[in-house]
Amino acid sequence: MTEVKSAEMHHEALSEALPGDNVGFHAKNVSVKDVRHGNMASDSKNDPPMEASGFTAQLIIFNHPGQISARYAPVLDCHRAHIACKFAELKGKIDCCSGKSWKMALNPRNRAMLPSLIWFLASPCVSIASLTLLPWAVLLCVT
């Protein structure tokens, strides 16, 4: 853990960053060699992200070329990290208009899915922010 000395956007000092801003920052006693792809920065005193071996995500699949089953293992792009994950459980489908969810079996022949809540198992563990805390920050892209 360290402390941020300053933040900037396009080489200009910044006192506040908003969703979508591409921000750089200078941290005390951290070498560029210590920073890895997918690392996260947060406020350590205000609900920091935690390491997780699994997480629930809302997912929509459009026209997938193969079959999708409970052990399907896509690579997810989450924040700035590429994460190897497995579909562990289909928790339910979501109605986009009402926001209501219901339980439904996963049909492996269906190549497109309604918005679904999926429990993913991540390998290795990953730091991920909560959708309720940072709704603008959580974006998953299956590759």
N, C-alpha and C positions, 0 to 999 in steps of 0.2 A: 504494500500500500504506500502511496505517496501523495503529495499535494500538488495541485496545479498552480503554477506561478502566473501564467497568463494565457489568454485565449485570443485567437485572431481569425479573421476571415479575409481572404485575398490580401494578406500582409497588412491588415489594419486591425488595431486593437478592438476587442469586442467585450462588452459587459454582459450581453445576453444573447443566447442563440435560440432560434425558433425551429420548428419542424421543417426539414428540408434544407437547412443551412449546412454547407460543407465547411466544417470548423476544424482548425488546427489548434493544438495547445502545447505549452511547454510545461513539463513536469519535473519536479526536483528529483535528482539522483536516479533518473531513468535513462538508460542508453537506448539508442535506436535498435541495437541488437537484442534488447530485452522485450521489445514489442513484436508480437506475432499477429499474423492475419487472423481476424476474428476476435481479438481481444476487445473488451468493453471497458469504458470509463463510466463511473457513476459517483454519486454522493454516498460515501461510506456510512454516513450517519442517518440517511433518509432512505430506508428500504432499498439497499443495494441489490443488484442481481445476484442470484445464488447459482451454484453449480447444480445441474439436474441430469439424471440419467434418463429421464423421460418427460414428456410434456403433452398437453392436449392442444391441438391446433384446429382452426377452422380451415377447411381445404375444399377447393373446387377443382375437379379434373375435367379438362376438355379434350375429347378425342384422343385418348391414349392409344398407342399402337398395339399394346399387348394386353394380357389379362391381368387383373388386379385382384389379389387375394390377401388374406390376413398377414402373410409373411412377405408381402411385397416390400422391397428395400430400395427406395429412391434415395438420391442425394439431394438434400434440401439446402437452399441458400437462405440463411437466416441471419439477418443483420448483414455482417460482412464475412461470415464464415460458411464454409461448405461442410455439411454434417451428414454422415452416413446414418440413416435411420431405418427402422422397420415399422410397418403398420402393425401394431400390437392388437388394437381393438377399435372397431367402429362403434363409437358411443352413441351416434344418432345422426339424423338428417336435420337440416335447418330450413325453415321457410324464410326466404329473404324478406318477404313483405311484412310478416308478423313477428319474426324473430323467434317463433316457437320451434322447439325441437321434438323429435320423436324417435323411438328406437326402430331400426330397420336392419335387416340382414344385408351383408355385403354380397352383391351379385358379381362373381368373377368375370362373367361374360359382358357385363356392362362396362363399356370403355369410357363413358362419361358419367360423372356422379353429380347429384345435387350437392349444394354446399353441405359438408359433413363435418362432424366433430370427430377427430381421429386421435387416439392415444398413440404417440410415437415413442419408441425406445431409441435413444441416441447412443452412438458408439463413436468416439469416446464421449464422456460427459461434456455438457455444454452449458455456458452461461446464457440465459435468455431472459429478457424483460417481460413482465406480465402485460397482457393486452389491456387489463383494467387500469394499470398504472401509466402505461405509455402506448395508447392506442395507435399513434402515428408511427411508432418505432418498430412494431412487429410485422414483418413481411416475410412470408415463406415463398420460395419459388422452387418447384420440383424440377431437377435437371436430370 
